[in-house]
Amino acid sequence: MPEDYVGSEDKIVAYGTYTGTYKITGKPFMARVAHVCKLKEGKIISFEQFVDSQPVNDAIK
């Protein structure tokens, strides 16, 4: 669930934290994430995700 949203006329950014446990290693992770949605006429026309992948990579090893 996002912590907060930031928006403008044609863009919404939702940010928060992913948490989980990598099943194979049993290691937990916590990674910051941002979702950027671009809008046109009130509909999402593109989506990008940005995540701090280092904590996830550390859990895989």
C-alpha positions, 0 to 999 in steps of 0.5 A: 500500500502506498504511503503517499501520492503526489500529483499534477494534471497529467502525472501521479507518483505513489511511493512506499516500501515493498517488504517480503521474504525471498523463499529460496534463501528465507531472507527478508527484504525491505525496498523503497519504491515509486510508481509513476503514472502518466495520465491523458483524459483521466486514464493511465497511458503509461506506468513506470516503477522505480525500486531500490533493488539492492535490498532485493538482490541481497535477499537473493544471495 
